[in-house]
Amino acid sequence: MPEEWRVAQILTARISKACELHNVLKGYNTSVLKNTSIAVPIHVINTVVEHAREFGNEAWFTFQNMKKAYDSVRWKSIKAALKRIKMNNRFTELFGLMHNNRSNRIITEFGLSDKYQVQNGLNQKETSSLIM
């Protein structure tokens, strides 16, 4: 495992702990925390569907593709969120160093793409994106 990934795992664990300790996440947003589940939100959706079926009503749902949403998280927003949960300034600086001024490559069926400059602060499938 690359060293950067290990550092990201440590930082993510610390953010998770702070979120749990200070009850930062509310309602169904807590399903990203350790020892939590998405079972309740799924049960709620199932209940609504069953109710609509039973009474012949329509049921409309809106879902957000979080995979796409994480590509649009700017460092300024991440920094503000970390400040809001009173994350240590040194931690925030370290997190910023890991997520700014970086380049990426994409794995394709033809091999790796050319490098490109990352424009946002957080990438899809990044270890820390789960909690952020």
TABEL-V77417 format. One record per backbone hydrogen bond with DSSP energy under -0.5 kcal/mol. CO is the residue of the C=O (numbers start at 0). NH is the residue of the N-H. E is the energy in kcal/mol with one decimal. If there is no record, write none. Layout:
CO/NH/E  CO/NH/E
This chain:
1/4/-0.6  1/5/-1.5  2/6/-2.3  3/7/-2.4  4/8/-2.4  5/9/-2.2  6/10/-2.6  7/11/-2.6  8/12/-2.4  9/13/-2.0  10/14/-2.4  11/15/-2.7  12/16/-2.2  13/17/-2.2  14/18/-2.6  15/19/-2.3  16/20/-2.9  17/21/-2.3  18/23/-1.9  19/22/-0.9  25/28/-1.9  26/29/-1.0  27/30/-1.1  28/31/-0.8  29/32/-2.1  32/35/-1.1  37/41/-2.0  38/42/-2.5  39/43/-2.6  40/44/-2.2  41/45/-2.4  42/46/-2.5  43/47/-2.3  44/48/-2.3  45/49/-2.7  46/50/-2.5  47/51/-2.5  48/52/-2.5  49/53/-2.7  50/54/-2.1  51/55/-0.6  51/56/-2.2  52/55/-0.8  63/65/-1.3  64/67/-0.7  64/68/-2.0  65/69/-2.2  66/70/-0.5  67/70/-0.9  68/71/-1.5  69/72/-1.1  71/73/-0.7  72/120/-1.4  72/121/-0.9  73/77/-2.1  74/78/-3.1  75/79/-2.0  76/80/-2.3  77/81/-2.5  78/82/-2.2  79/83/-2.3  80/84/-1.6  81/86/-2.9  82/85/-1.8  87/91/-2.3  88/92/-2.4  89/93/-2.4  90/94/-2.9  91/95/-2.4  92/96/-2.4  93/97/-1.7  94/98/-1.1  95/99/-0.9  101/117/-2.7  103/115/-1.8  105/107/-0.6  105/112/-2.2  107/110/-1.6  110/107/-2.2  115/103/-2.5  122/125/-1.2  125/128/-1.3  125/129/-0.6  126/129/-0.9  127/130/-0.5  127/131/-1.7
